[in-house]
Amino acid sequence: MQYGKLEYSKGFPNLLEAESTVFLNDEFHRISARVKREMGYLDSKRILFDWEESLKKFIKKEFQS
Protein backbone atom coordinates (compact mmCIF):
# COMPACT_ATOMS: atom_id res chain seq x y z
CA MET A 1 0.00 0.00 0.00
CA GLN A 2 2.69 2.50 0.98
CA TYR A 3 4.79 1.60 -2.06
CA GLY A 4 1.91 2.49 -4.40
CA LYS A 5 1.37 5.78 -2.63
CA LEU A 6 5.08 6.61 -2.79
CA GLU A 7 5.19 5.86 -6.50
CA TYR A 8 2.23 8.13 -7.20
CA SER A 9 3.58 10.86 -4.91
CA LYS A 10 6.49 11.49 -7.28
CA GLY A 11 4.05 13.44 -9.43
CA PHE A 12 1.88 14.67 -6.55
CA PRO A 13 4.02 15.48 -3.46
CA ASN A 14 0.98 16.67 -1.47
CA LEU A 15 -0.20 13.05 -1.52
CA LEU A 16 2.13 12.42 1.44
CA GLU A 17 0.48 15.08 3.61
CA ALA A 18 -1.39 13.93 6.72
CA GLU A 19 -4.90 14.60 5.39
CA SER A 20 -4.34 12.45 2.30
CA THR A 21 -2.59 9.73 4.29
CA VAL A 22 -5.41 9.47 6.82
CA PHE A 23 -8.08 9.37 4.10
CA LEU A 24 -6.25 6.69 2.10
CA ASN A 25 -5.58 4.60 5.21
CA ASP A 26 -9.27 4.74 6.13
CA GLU A 27 -10.14 3.82 2.54
CA PHE A 28 -7.84 0.78 2.77
CA HIS A 29 -9.68 -0.40 5.89
CA ARG A 30 -13.11 0.20 4.30
CA ILE A 31 -12.06 -1.80 1.23
CA SER A 32 -10.66 -4.60 3.39
CA ALA A 33 -13.90 -4.85 5.36
CA ARG A 34 -15.99 -4.83 2.17
CA VAL A 35 -13.88 -7.56 0.55
CA LYS A 36 -14.07 -9.71 3.69
CA ARG A 37 -17.84 -9.24 3.85
CA GLU A 38 -18.28 -10.11 0.16
CA MET A 39 -15.80 -12.98 -0.10
CA GLY A 40 -15.65 -14.31 3.44
CA TYR A 41 -11.88 -13.81 3.60
CA LEU A 42 -9.29 -11.10 2.99
CA ASP A 43 -8.11 -11.38 -0.62
CA SER A 44 -4.97 -9.24 -0.64
CA LYS A 45 -4.77 -9.00 -4.43
CA ARG A 46 -8.33 -7.71 -4.68
CA ILE A 47 -7.84 -5.32 -1.77
CA LEU A 48 -4.69 -3.89 -3.33
CA PHE A 49 -6.35 -3.57 -6.75
CA ASP A 50 -9.42 -1.83 -5.30
CA TRP A 51 -7.26 0.44 -3.13
CA GLU A 52 -5.10 1.46 -6.08
CA GLU A 53 -8.23 2.29 -8.09
CA SER A 54 -9.42 4.39 -5.16
CA LEU A 55 -6.02 6.10 -5.04
CA LYS A 56 -6.27 7.01 -8.73
CA LYS A 57 -9.76 8.47 -8.22
CA PHE A 58 -8.54 10.40 -5.18
CA ILE A 59 -5.63 11.89 -7.15
CA LYS A 60 -7.89 12.84 -10.02
CA LYS A 61 -10.41 14.48 -7.67
CA GLU A 62 -7.96 16.27 -5.36
CA PHE A 63 -5.04 17.19 -7.59
CA GLN A 64 -6.22 17.28 -11.18
CA SER A 65 -9.42 19.29 -10.87
C-alpha positions as CSV (number, residue, x, y, z in Angstrom):
1,M,0.0,0.0,0.0
2,Q,2.7,2.5,1.0
3,Y,4.8,1.6,-2.1
4,G,1.9,2.5,-4.4
5,K,1.4,5.8,-2.6
6,L,5.1,6.6,-2.8
7,E,5.2,5.9,-6.5
8,Y,2.2,8.1,-7.2
9,S,3.6,10.9,-4.9
10,K,6.5,11.5,-7.3
11,G,4.0,13.4,-9.4
12,F,1.9,14.7,-6.5
13,P,4.0,15.5,-3.5
14,N,1.0,16.7,-1.5
15,L,-0.2,13.1,-1.5
16,L,2.1,12.4,1.4
17,E,0.5,15.1,3.6
18,A,-1.4,13.9,6.7
19,E,-4.9,14.6,5.4
20,S,-4.3,12.5,2.3
21,T,-2.6,9.7,4.3
22,V,-5.4,9.5,6.8
23,F,-8.1,9.4,4.1
24,L,-6.2,6.7,2.1
25,N,-5.6,4.6,5.2
26,D,-9.3,4.7,6.1
27,E,-10.1,3.8,2.5
28,F,-7.8,0.8,2.8
29,H,-9.7,-0.4,5.9
30,R,-13.1,0.2,4.3
31,I,-12.1,-1.8,1.2
32,S,-10.7,-4.6,3.4
33,A,-13.9,-4.8,5.4
34,R,-16.0,-4.8,2.2
35,V,-13.9,-7.6,0.5
36,K,-14.1,-9.7,3.7
37,R,-17.8,-9.2,3.9
38,E,-18.3,-10.1,0.2
39,M,-15.8,-13.0,-0.1
40,G,-15.6,-14.3,3.4
41,Y,-11.9,-13.8,3.6
42,L,-9.3,-11.1,3.0
43,D,-8.1,-11.4,-0.6
44,S,-5.0,-9.2,-0.6
45,K,-4.8,-9.0,-4.4
46,R,-8.3,-7.7,-4.7
47,I,-7.8,-5.3,-1.8
48,L,-4.7,-3.9,-3.3
49,F,-6.4,-3.6,-6.7
50,D,-9.4,-1.8,-5.3
51,W,-7.3,0.4,-3.1
52,E,-5.1,1.5,-6.1
53,E,-8.2,2.3,-8.1
54,S,-9.4,4.4,-5.2
55,L,-6.0,6.1,-5.0
56,K,-6.3,7.0,-8.7
57,K,-9.8,8.5,-8.2
58,F,-8.5,10.4,-5.2
59,I,-5.6,11.9,-7.1
60,K,-7.9,12.8,-10.0
61,K,-10.4,14.5,-7.7
62,E,-8.0,16.3,-5.4
63,F,-5.0,17.2,-7.6
64,Q,-6.2,17.3,-11.2
65,S,-9.4,19.3,-10.9
